[in-house]
Amino acid sequence: MLDAVNRCGLLLLAALLLPGCAERDEEATSAAAGKSTTTTTYGATIQSTATAPTTTEASRFLSQATFGPTEAEINALAASNIDAWLATQFALPRQTHYAYVLNLKSQGVDIDDFSNQYAIESFWHQAITGPDQLRQRTTWALSQIFVVGEQDNVRNSAYYDLLASHAFGNYRQLLEDVTLSPAMGQWLSHIGNQKEDLATGRLPDENYAREMMQLFSIGLWELNADGTRRLDGNSQPIPTYDQDDIRGMAKVLTGWSYANCNPAAEFWYCFESSREGYYRRYDDVVLKMQAYEDYHSKVAKTIVTKRVLPANRTAKQDLDDALDTLFNHPNAAPFIARQLIQRLVKSNPSPAYVGRVATAFANNGSGVRGDLKAVIRAVLVDAEARDITLAQASNAGKLREPIVRLAQFMRVFTLPPSNARYPLNPWWMEEVFGQRPLSSPSVFNFYSPNYLPPGEMAQNNAYGPEFQILHETSLVDSYNYMEYWVYYADEAPGSFTRSYGAYETLAGNPTALVDKLDLVLTSGTLSPLARSTIISAVTQVPSNDPGERFKMALMLFQGAPDYMIQK
């Protein structure tokens, strides 16, 4: 029976993203009756970000900008405004994952096995307890664009720190530091990339050269400013680069390896002997790669846009010009804009939405290109993000990814462990969720931004990236996994403690309980049918068992399409 119910749930999830009707007119007005509104330059009327939102508006905004809002955070935003919240979040200092891992080492924890366990532990620690929630959610989004999969503790800790440090910085510097990260160098094999050798037939490694263009900057096809594809005279898409451009970019990326390398004393890759195999010292993997000119190609190089880089230049000169070319490419703004919208707000942004965010990328209002702070703000305050009437369109919203769902449960319904450890790293999380932090199976992430779920969604050209890891088995298994945390998670000293008291006190009034969960989990968007169904089910649980009433309500929310789809 459970399998049948979940099969129906899967169909309902798909139906919620079907674009069976056209996108709603952007002239639609805010549903917040009686609230102060402002008309944007985009033609839509939305709630002003400088006035206090309602609690449901606050909850919905925070669902997009954090790992899931607590009731206290919702109430705090409702007493303030989005502009002030953004300013505060942009100014908050960040913790470092590298410091977390090294602190464990100072306590005698053996982190030298090069597993990814403690890097993932640090991820959960910050995602769940970090006050800088906008940075945390943005960094998670960036990690799914600039993907590095499972490496060792320090490499992944250092790499995630790199993304976090640039989350509100400039895209150009982010692209450079990603390129020169030893973690990325190992992941996409351009660390120790040597110049061509005509005598032996050796050619530079092309792996990172290809993915830097395809995945990190400009994509496969030339784009208009609104992210739609440009077409040639035969109505065919136009490639952004060809194999010659890849070869040229590969030559640009020669001559880079670990900092503090001594090729005269160590072989070129500059690993250093360790207790197992060959690894660099910890201090080396957190430093940018260094150029070694003897290994850098000195020939002229043709790169994307058919730009020719002259011969006999340094590795840094070639790299700077190549990155500048990608950064200033017309594709960069809409390419990055669309993916950040998908990660935070909706899977199918309109071209107009992509264009508006791309405009912020191209110019932050002060003539600066690539300002990610301006881009993130544009993503979150746009009419398509804020106007609740637009969220009712059939192709609005996005499937909540499993890691966000688990993080929200931990943030809202548990207390932090007394030892501040977050060992949420079971190997089978990948089997259950199809997803585990810092453990993407490939550079193409857990799912593609262009994934079209088969069936009606594909027929209607409706993208659903997260649906790529959702199927009948993962839907049931992930539900059971959440049930474990809701009902059975270990409460031994130093572990997680469930904190249900504030909700159990409402269990005598199922309507009040469901409405409270609706505010926190679904931002007041629970459908009338789902609401009445959950209230009815909770009412049937004996009233003298408030804990069971609450758990029943919470698990029904966990499986409800209204929660699974973030609107």
Secondary structure, DSSP 8 states (H G I E B T S, - for coil): -HHHHHHHHHHHHHHHT---S----TT---S-TT--EEE-TTS-EEE-TTS---HHHHHHHHHHHSS---HHHHHHHHTS-HHHHHHHHHH-----HHHHHHHHHHTT---TT--SHHHHHHHHHHHHH-S-HHHHHHHHHHHTTS---S--HHHHHHHHHHHHHHTTSBHHHHHHHHHT-HHHHHHTT-TT----BTTTTB----HHHHHHHHTTTS-SB-B-TTS-B-B-TTS-B-BS--HHHHHHHHHHTTTEE-TT--TTTS-TT--EE-SSSEE--HHHHTS--EE-GGGS--S-EE-GGG-EE-SS--HHHHHHHHHHHHHTSTTHHHHHHHHHHHHHT-SS--HHHHHHHHHHHH--SSS-SSBHHHHHHHHHHSHHHH-TTGGGSTT-SEE--HHHHHHHHHHHHEE--TT-------TTHHHHHS--TT--SSTT-SS-TT---TTHHHHTT---GGGGG--HHHHHHHHHHHHIIIII----TTS-EE--HHHHTTTTSHHHHHHHHHHHHHTT---HHHHHHHHHHHHTS-TT-HHHHHHHHHHHHHH-HHHHEE-
